[in-house]
Amino acid sequence: MSMKRFLALPLAGALLAGLLVLPAGAAEGTAFTDITDPDVAEAAETLRLLGVVSGTGSGAFEPGRTLTRAEFCKMAVELMGNGDKVASQMDRTIFQDVPGDHWARGYIAVATQTTTSGSGEDAAASPGIIRGDAYGNFNPDRPITYAEAVTILVRILGYGDNDVGMVWPNGYLAKAAELDLTGRVEGLTAGDDLTRGQTALLMEDLLFTDKKGSDQEYITSLGCTTTDETIIFDVDATAPDGSPALEVSQKKVYKTDHAPFDQDLVGRRAKLVLDEDEKVIAVERSDQGTQMVVGILSLEYDRIRVSGGEDVEIEKPKEAVVWKDGEETTYEQLYLSGVPSGTQALLQYSAAGELDYIFLRQAASSNSSTTQVVKNRPNYSGEASYAVYKNGVSASVQDIRQYDVTTFDRDNDILYVSDARVTGIYENVYPNQDTPATITVLGHDFPVLSSAAADLRGFKVGDSITLLLSYNGQVAGAVDPGTARSTAVGTVTSIQNGTATVTSINLKDENGKPLTFTGGTSYSGQRAEEMVGQLVTVSSGSKGRISLSRLSGEGASAPMDVAGRRIGSVALADNVKLYEQVGRSTLAEIELEDIALSTVPASKITYVRQDYAGNADIVVFNDVTGDRYDYGFSVISSKYAGEDTNPTPTVAVRNAAGTTSALLCPSGVSIPRDRLIGVVTGQPRTDGEVMLETYVELLSAQVPSDAFDMDEMTVTVRGAVIPVADRVMCYNDTTDTWFTVGSDAEEEDYKDALNRARAFSDTVTVYYDKAPDQGGKVRVVVAG
């Protein structure tokens, strides 16, 4: 049994506060209008295309109505492809209770006939598929029981009493279970009446069950064929002659008379079942590997940020095949080009758990979603029957606030909520203020939804304005800055020739890329250099200008419990952004697992921002991971810098990646030569020279080579377990060379270098930056 069932998307219930109501209706994928179960709908449609069923009139199938023995017999005869024999058998009397004027007389007669399959020595005769009772009656108008129906279906596959035993119906029921023929109607007992819907499921499963003594599925007996496994690209394609079709890999198109297939098939591996005219009548989903369907909120180089705030790791992003708009590309190109937030993607994994490909489905279309601003203070109660995400995090309707923007996606039954806002000067509009398509604020052109036009007519170019943005970066409304202020936070990318560029960390554009703001600034010289790389809030007080306010001075009043994800009583948000700097060094984003400490002192937390729910969504640390340092052997020199009349000492480090740029040492700092240290690059001076921010001398200990746990990437030193840094440097003291890792080294390359160092000698010396209880990590390993 290989037929794979479709996973139907649930229909939405009523959205509270009168936002939207979606009625329940018939299941997709069938021509019948009264079937709500998607499995029954697909089964009935397959049987319809094979001519087994035609409904009960007016587009109805009546899936809940019981079947008579005569009705089931007719369906069984058609399922065997013997419907053309019925007319010639109308005059035969087989059972005394099936008179000459009974509508099913011919079908019943055909069902009693012996059939022959194969030829020559392989020829085999099978008795008819139905029997009468001990009195010679067929009881055509009595409801058929589950046991009677299963017996007939097992006989159609070629099994008889000799195969299942003489105890009826136990033998036939057992054989059906063994063939996985009855798995979708579990719970029925032998004497239960069978409905039309249950019959459709049983008969569809029979079609994709192997015949007795064969590795061919029964449906091949009806002249049907199955294609090789392919990827389904479009279930709403059109054939050259204009008829409905499916498009698969290599842009191959197959016609179909099937009712519109479920959109959930798009991107999946499957085999197509074709009739004698090579039209698609059914789809067999692949049972190889696993799939995951996600809603993309944003892309990062080695992960996908999905609805719910969770990350989908991409272990080898450069090797991941991506299908976009029917064309093959790479994850790297996808990352660089971006995708609209809310785009649905199917991730296909192999049986070994490796990512085979990413298939991008379309984002929710504008006619399948509704976006609006919550103008009044909401008062929601109860639970929603759909998923709610606010700012990319799983939420509830109780989390919706005044001036939030809601977007309900009917296709995926999801309500996206956003509190993204940008405050600045209304700089420009296209094509005009009455019907704006884009509006320019902080140097960025924002696409405008039609629903926002009325709000924007209350403002004119040159006014201060706060734009209310949807989850995918479109303007849904606007208010006066005194009503709602900007939530934009970003890092300063550059300040050149009096123009500042800031890349947002919490706001995305319509393509899923971080918003970029530009404008004139008063920062210049050393003040400008010190701002680059810093976290700032962004606003504007005049046209063409940008105001930057560095985030500082709002640290934590309590330590952070790393495992518990809390700073005192404040929980970390699911979509929390963590940053680290050392002193005045450039800010760098980090992950929670980068922190080796179990508890981070409050003094090490320099900034905490809380979101609408009171959870910390931005946290800035000062020197907690040790990963901001460059580690290696110290290289000491000196140079004349600027207007200095005496040479100034400089320091660089030499490691497997080469020698870093020389940094000017502050006055009074003396670093020993050729020692294993770590240095942090500070801010550049006005003359272009770059200062050393700080440095650390590494601690050392000698350990056996087998003291490492390479699965956990730790080493035991004097009874204490110390993590090994992801990019640990390994040196061979005997040959005075580094264990090379390559210019594009990844984590596995560093791990391989460590294994080579361990293999070189029985003992190695590990160098670590801090004591284990202070969050230290092994930075350098010396063998030899």
DRENGUVO-779899 format. One record per residue (C-alpha): residue in three letters; x, z, y. Coordinates in steps of 0.25 Angstrom, whole numbers, plus 2048, in hexadecimal, padded with zeros to 3 digits. Each point is the difference from the previous one (the first is absolute). Layout:
REM residues N
ALAXZY
...
***
This chain:
REM residues 784
MET800800800
SER8077FC80D
MET7F57FE80A
LYS80280880C
ARG7F5806809
PHE7FF7FF80F
LEU80280C809
ALA7F47FF809
LEU80280580E
PRO7F580B803
LEU7F57FD80A
ALA80180880D
GLY7F580A803
ALA7FB80380E
LEU80B80380B
LEU7FC80D807
ALA7FC80080F
GLY7FA7F27FE
LEU80C7F8800
LEU7FD7F77F4
VAL7F67FF7F4
LEU8037F87F4
PRO7F57FE7F6
ALA8028007F1
GLY7FE7F27F9
ALA8037F87F4
ALA80E7FF7FA
GLU8097F4804
GLY8047F67F6
THR7F37FC7FA
ALA7F47F6803
PHE7F680B7FC
THR7FB80880B
ASP7FB80D7F9
ILE80E8057FA
THR80780B807
ASP80A8037F5
PRO80C7F7802
ASP8048007F1
VAL7F27FC7FC
ALA8007F580C
GLU80D7FA7FB
ALA7FC8007F1
ALA7F27FA804
GLU8077F5808
THR8097FC7F5
LEU7F57FF7F6
ARG7F87F880A
LEU80B7F6802
LEU8017FF7F1
GLY7F17FD7FF
VAL7FD80D7F8
VAL7F680680B
SER7F97FA80B
GLY7F980C806
THR7F1804800
GLY7FC7F880D
SER80280180F
GLY80E8037FE
ALA7FE80D7F8
PHE8078047F4
GLU7F980E7FE
PRO80C8077FA
GLY7F880D7FD
ARG7F57F97F7
THR8018017F1
LEU8027F47F8
THR7F77FC7F4
ARG8077FC7F3
ALA7FB7F1803
GLU80680080E
PHE80E8067FA
CYS7FF7F57F5
LYS7FF7F580A
MET80C805808
ALA8088027F4
VAL7FD7F17FB
GLU8047FB80E
LEU80C809800
MET8047F97F3
GLY7FE7F2807
ASN7F57FD7F6
GLY7F57FE80A
ASP8007F17FD
LYS7FB8027F2
VAL7F3808804
ALA7F77F4802
SER8027FB7F2
GLN7FD80E7FA
MET7F3803807
ASP7F77FC7F4
ARG8088097F6
THR7F980D7FB
ILE80A80A7FD
PHE7F880D803
GLN7F28027FE
ASP7FE80780D
VAL8067F5808
PRO7F47F6801
GLY8017F1804
ASP7FD80380E
HIS80A80B803
TRP8097FC80B
ALA80D8047F9
ARG7FD7FA7F2
GLY80B7F6801
TYR80A80A805
ILE7FD8097F4
ALA8017F57F6
VAL80E7FC805
ALA80480E800
THR7FE8017F1
GLN8087F47FC
THR80D8017FA
THR80B7FA808
THR80E7FA7FC
SER80D801808
GLY80D7F97FD
SER8027F57F6
GLY8067FD7F2
GLU80680C7FA
ASP7FE80880D
ALA7F17FD800
ALA7F880D800
ALA7F1802800
SER7FA80B807
PRO7F18057FD
GLY7F680080C
ILE80180B80A
ILE7F28067FE
ARG7F88067F5
GLY7F28047FE
ASP7FB80D7FB
ALA7FC8037F2
TYR7F27FA802
GLY8057F3805
ASN7FD80280E
PHE8097FE80C
ASN7F880980A
PRO8047F680C
ASP7F880880B
ARG80680D7FD
PRO80B806809
ILE80E7FD7F9
THR80880D7FD
TYR80E802804
ALA8048007F1
GLU7F97F37FD
ALA8067F980C
VAL80E8047FD
THR7FE7FC7F2
ILE7FC7F2804
LEU80C7FF80A
VAL80A8047F5
ARG7FB7F67F7
ILE8027F580B
LEU80F8047FF
GLY8007FC7F2
TYR7FF80E7F9
GLY7F68037F5
ASP7FB80B7F7
ASN80D7FE7F8
ASP80980380C
VAL7F880D805
GLY7FA8067F4
MET7F28017FA
VAL7FC80C808
TRP7F87FB80C
PRO80180180C
ASN80D80A7FF
GLY8097F57FB
TYR7FC7F680B
LEU80180A80B
ALA80D8057FB
LYS8067F1800
ALA7FA7FE80E
ALA80780C805
GLU80D7FC7F9
LEU7FF7F2807
ASP7FE80780E
LEU7F27F9800
THR7F880C805
GLY809807809
ARG7F87FE80C
VAL7F38047FA
GLU80580E7FB
GLY7F580A7FE
LEU7F67F77F9
THR7FB8057F2
ALA7FC7F67F5
GLY7F1801802
ASP8007FF810
ASP7F97F4806
LEU80A7F6807
THR7FE7FB80E
ARG8037F2805
GLY80C806809
GLN8068077F4
THR7FE7F37F8
ALA8087F880A
LEU80C80A7FF
LEU8007FF7F1
MET7FF7F1800
GLU80B7FE80B
ASP80980A7F8
LEU7FE7F77F3
LEU8047F4808
PHE80E806802
THR8018067F2
ASP8087F97F5
LYS7F97F97F5
LYS8028057F2
GLY80D7FC7FA
SER8047F980D
ASP80880380D
GLN7F77F7808
GLU7F5807808
TYR7F27FC7FD
ILE7FD7F980D
THR80A7F57FB
SER7F57FD7F6
LEU7F77FB80B
GLY80A7F6805
CYS80680980B
THR80F801803
THR80880A807
THR80B7FD80A
ASP80E807800
GLU80180C809
THR8007FD80E
ILE7FE80780E
ILE7F27FE806
PHE8027FC80F
ASP7F27FD805
VAL7F28027F9
ASP7F97F880B
ALA8087F4800
THR7FA7F2801
ALA8047F47F6
PRO8037F2806
ASP7F17FC7FD
GLY7FB80C808
SER7FB8087F4
PRO80480F7FF
ALA80D8037F9
LEU80B80A7FD
GLU80E7FE805
VAL80C8067F8
SER80F7FF800
GLN8067F3804
LYS7F47FD808
LYS7F87FB7F4
VAL7F1800802
TYR7F68017F5
LYS7F17FD802
THR7F680B7FC
ASP7F1801800
HIS80180F7FF
ALA7FA80880B
PRO80A80580A
PHE80B8087F9
ASP80380E804
GLN80B80080C
ASP80780B7F8
LEU8067F57F7
VAL8087FA80C
GLY80F8037FD
ARG7FE8047F1
ARG8077FA7F4
ALA7F57FA7F7
LYS7FD7F57F6
LEU7F47F7803
VAL7F67FD7F6
LEU7FB7F1801
ASP7F57F97FA
GLU8007F27FA
ASP8007FA80E
GLU80C809804
LYS7F7808809
VAL80380F802
ILE7F58087F9
ALA80880E7FF
VAL80D806804
GLU8088097F6
ARG80880A808
SER80F8027FC
ASP80280D7F8
GLN80F7FF803
GLY80680A809
THR7F780880B
GLN7FB7FD80D
MET7FE80880D
VAL7F77FB80C
VAL80480680D
GLY7FC7FF80F
ILE80C7FD808
LEU80280880D
SER80E7FD802
LEU80D7FA7FA
GLU80D8077FF
TYR80D7FA7FA
ASP7FF8077F3
ARG7F2805800
ILE7F17FC803
ARG7F880A808
VAL7F28007FA
SER7F2805804
GLY80180F7FD
GLY80E802806
GLU8077FF7F3
ASP80C7F77FE
VAL8017F57F5
GLU80F7FF7FD
ILE8067F37FE
GLU80D8037F8
LYS8067F2802
PRO7F97FA80C
LYS80A7F4801
GLU7FB7FC7F1
ALA7F1801802
VAL7F97F3800
VAL7F480080A
TRP7F57F6800
LYS7FA7FE80E
ASP7F67F5804
GLY8027F97F3
GLU80F7FF802
GLU80C8087F9
THR80980880A
THR80880D7FF
TYR7FD80E804
GLU80C80080A
GLN7F97F4807
LEU7F38077FF
TYR80680D807
LEU8067F780B
SER7F37F8803
GLY7F680C7FE
VAL7F28007FB
PRO7F3804807
SER7FD80E7FE
GLY7F58027F6
THR8047F47F7
GLN7FD8027F1
ALA80C7FE7F7
LEU8008007F1
LEU80D8057F9
GLN8037FB7F2
TYR8098087F8
SER8067FD7F2
ALA7FE8087F4
ALA80E806803
GLY7FB80580E
GLU8087F6808
LEU7F97F980B
ASP7FD7F17FD
TYR7FA7FB80C
ILE7F880480D
PHE7F37F7802
LEU7FA80180E
ARG7F27FF801
GLN7F97FE80D
ALA7FD80B80A
ALA7F2803803
SER7FA7F5807
SER7F980280E
ASN7F37FD7FA
SER80180B7F5
SER80480B80A
THR7FA80780B
THR80980780B
GLN7FB80980B
VAL80480C809
VAL7FA80E7FE
LYS7FC80280E
ASN7F880D7FE
ARG80580C7FA
PRO7FD7FF7F1
ASN7F980A7F8
TYR8017FC7F2
SER7FC8087F3
GLY8007FD7F2
GLU8097F77F7
ALA8017F1801
SER7FF7F77F5
TYR80C7F7804
ALA80E803802
VAL80580480E
TYR80E7FF805
LYS80480580E
ASN80E7FB805
GLY8037FC7F2
VAL7FD80D7FA
SER7F48047F7
ALA7F6807808
SER7F1803801
VAL7F57FC80A
GLN80280F806
ASP80E7FB805
ILE7FA7F680A
ARG80180380E
GLN7FB7FB80D
TYR8077F3805
ASP8057FD7F2
VAL7FE7F27FB
THR7F97FE7F3
THR8017F37F7
PHE7F77FF7F4
ASP8057F67F6
ARG7F57FC7F7
ASP8087F87F6
ASN80880C7FC
ASP7F680B804
ILE80A807809
LEU7FE80680E
TYR80D800808
VAL80180980C
SER80A80080B
ASP80480880C
ALA80B7F7804
ARG8007FE810
VAL8097FA80A
THR80080480F
GLY8067F780A
ILE7FD7F680B
TYR7F77F57FE
GLU80A7F5802
ASN7F97F37FC
VAL7F57FA7F8
TYR7FD7F37F9
PRO7F87F7802
ASN7F880880A
GLN7FA80E803
ASP7F27FC7FB
THR8047FB7F3
PRO80E8067FC
ALA8077FC7F4
THR80D808803
ILE80380A80A
THR80F804804
VAL80480F801
LEU80E805800
GLY8057F27FE
HIS7F87FE7F3
ASP7F57F67FE
PHE7F58077F8
PRO7F57F87F9
VAL7F2804805
LEU7F48017F7
SER7F37FB806
SER7FA80D800
ALA80A80580A
ALA7FC7F680B
ALA7F6809806
ASP80A80B802
LEU80B7F7806
ARG7F67FB80A
GLY80180D807
PHE80F7FF803
LYS8087F5808
VAL80E7FC7FF
GLY80980B807
ASP7F780B7FB
SER80580C7F7
ILE7F97FF7F3
THR8008067F2
LEU7FE7F67F4
LEU7F98057F4
LEU8067F97F4
SER7FA7FD7F2
TYR8098037F4
ASN8057F2800
GLY80580080F
GLN7F47F9806
VAL7F980580D
ALA7F28057FD
GLY7FD80780D
ALA80680680D
VAL7FF80D808
ASP80680680C
PRO80D8077FE
GLY7F980D805
THR7F77FF7F4
ALA80A7FD7F5
ARG80F7FF800
SER80A7F87F8
THR8058047F2
ALA80B7F6800
VAL80E8057FC
GLY80C7F87FD
THR80F7FF800
VAL8087F980B
THR8057F37FA
SER8087FC80C
ILE80280180F
GLN8067F4806
ASN8007FA80E
GLY7F680A805
THR7F67FD7F5
ALA7FD80A7F5
THR7FA7FC7F2
VAL7F980A7F7
THR7FC7FF7F2
SER7F48087FC
ILE8018097F4
ASN7F18037FF
LEU7F97F3805
LYS7FF7F37F9
ASP7FC7F2804
GLU7F67F77F9
ASN80B7FB7F7
GLY80480E7FB
LYS80D800809
PRO80480C809
LEU7FB7FD80E
THR80B7FD80A
PHE7FF80480F
THR8087FB80B
GLY80180280F
GLY80980380C
THR80780E800
SER808809809
TYR80A8037F5
SER80E7FA802
GLY80E8037FD
GLN80380C7F7
ARG7F2805801
ALA7FB7F37FA
GLU80A8017F5
GLU7FC80E7FD
MET7F17FC7FE
VAL8037F47F6
GLY7FC8057F2
GLN7F880C806
LEU7F18037FD
VAL7F77FF80C
THR7F27FF804
VAL7FC7F4807
SER7F77FD80D
SER8007F980D
GLY7FD80380E
SER8027F2807
LYS7FF7F27FB
GLY80C7FB7F9
ARG80680E7FF
ILE8028097F4
SER80180F800
LEU8088077F5
SER7FF80F7FD
ARG8098057F5
LEU7FA8097F6
SER80780E801
GLY7FE80E802
GLU7F48027F7
GLY8068057F3
ALA7FB8097F5
SER7FD80E801
ALA8028027F1
PRO8097FB7F5
MET7FC7F47F7
ASP7FC8027F2
VAL8057F27FA
ALA7F98017F3
GLY7F4805806
ARG8007F680B
ARG7FD80A80B
ILE80680580D
GLY7FB80E800
SER7F17FF800
VAL8007F1804
ALA7FF7F67F4
LEU8077F3800
ALA7F77F4801
ASP8007F67F5
ASN8057F5809
VAL80B809807
LYS80C7FA806
LEU80D8087FF
TYR80C7FD809
GLU80E806801
GLN80B80080A
VAL80D808801
GLY80180580F
ARG7FE7F4809
SER8027F57F5
THR7F77F57FE
LEU7F38047F9
ALA7FE7FC7F1
GLU7F48007F7
ILE8018087F3
GLU7F88047F4
LEU7FC80D7FC
GLU8087FF7F3
ASP80C7FE808
ILE80080F804
ALA8088087F6
LEU7FB80D806
SER7F48077FB
THR7FE80780D
VAL8037F980E
PRO80380B80B
ALA7F77FF80C
SER80D7FE808
LYS8027F37F9
ILE7F37FA804
THR8007FA80E
TYR7F37FA801
VAL7F28017F9
ARG7F47F7804
GLN7F28037FA
ASP7F57F67FD
TYR7F1801802
ALA7FF8097F4
GLY80B80A804
ASN80A7FB7F6
ALA80E7FC804
ASP8017F1801
ILE80E7FF807
VAL80C8097FD
VAL80E7FF806
PHE80B8087F9
ASN80E803805
ASP80B7FE7F5
VAL7F88047F3
THR8047F57F6
GLY80F7FE803
ASP7FD7F17FE
ARG8027FC80F
TYR80F8027FE
ASP80A7F67FB
TYR8098067F5
GLY80E7FC7FC
PHE80F803803
SER80380380F
VAL8087F5808
ILE80680680C
SER8057F880C
SER7FF80080F
LYS7FD7F680B
TYR7FF7FF80F
ALA7F2800804
GLY7FA7FD80D
GLU80880680C
ASP80780A7F7
THR80E801803
ASN8038077F3
PRO7FD7FB7F2
THR7F38067FA
PRO8008037F1
THR7F77F87F7
VAL7FA8017F2
ALA7FB7F77F6
VAL7FD8017F1
ARG8057F87F5
ASN7F77FE7F4
ALA7FB7F67F5
ALA7F97F880B
GLY80D7FF809
THR80480780C
THR7F680480B
SER8017FD80F
ALA80980A807
LEU7F980B808
LEU80680880C
CYS80280E7FD
PRO7FA80A80A
SER80A809807
GLY80680B7F8
VAL7FB7FA7F2
SER80C7FE7F7
ILE7FD7FA7F2
PRO80B8007F5
ARG8057F37FB
ASP7FC7FA7F2
ARG7F680B7FD
LEU7F37FD7FA
ILE7F680280B
GLY7F27FB806
VAL7FE7FB80E
VAL7F47FD808
THR8007F580B
GLY7FC80580D
GLN7FB7F980D
PRO8087F6807
ARG80680380D
THR7FE7F780D
ASP80D7F97FD
GLY7FB7FC7F2
GLU80980A7F8
VAL7F88077F5
MET80280F7FF
LEU8018097F3
GLU7F3809800
THR8058097F5
TYR8088017F3
VAL8018087F3
GLU80B8037F7
LEU7FB7FF7F1
LEU80180B7F6
SER8067FD7F3
ALA7FF8057F1
GLN8067FA7F3
VAL7F67FE7F5
PRO7FF7F97F2
SER7FC7F2800
ASP7F48047F7
ALA7FB80A80B
PHE7F77F5806
ASP7F27FE7FC
MET7FF7F1803
ASP7F18007FE
GLU7FD80A80B
MET80D7FC808
THR80580F801
VAL80D8077FC
THR80280E7FC
VAL80B807809
ARG80380F7FC
GLY7F38027FB
ALA7F87F980C
VAL7F97F37FF
ILE8047F780B
PRO7F97F2803
VAL8097F4800
ALA7FD7F780C
ASP7FA7F27FE
ARG80C7FA806
VAL80B8087FA
MET80E7FB802
CYS8098007F4
TYR8107FF801
ASN80B7FE7F6
ASP80B809804
THR8097FA7F6
THR7FF7F2804
ASP7FD80480F
THR7F47F7800
TRP7F1801801
PHE7F67FD7F5
THR7FA7F4807
VAL7F17FE802
GLY7FF7F3808
SER7FB7FD80D
ASP7F18007FD
ALA80180C7F7
GLU7F48077FC
GLU7FD80E7FA
GLU8037FB7F1
ASP80E7FA805
TYR80480E805
LYS7FB8067F3
ASP8087F67F8
ALA80D803808
LEU7FE80F7FD
ASN7FF7FD7F1
ARG80D7F8801
ALA80780C807
ARG7FB8097F6
ALA8057F77F5
PHE80E800806
SER80380E7FE
ASP7FB80D7F9
THR7FF80880D
VAL7FD7FB80E
THR80080780E
VAL7F3800807
TYR7FF80180F
TYR7F3805806
ASP7FC80280F
LYS7F980E7FF
ALA7FE80B7F6
PRO7F57FE7F6
ASP7F780B807
GLN8017F880D
GLY7FC7F37FB
GLY80D7FA7FC
LYS8027F37F9
VAL80C7FA7F9
ARG8067F5809
VAL80D7FC7FA
VAL8058017F1
VAL80F7FE7FD
ALA8057FD7F3
GLY80E7FF7FA
***
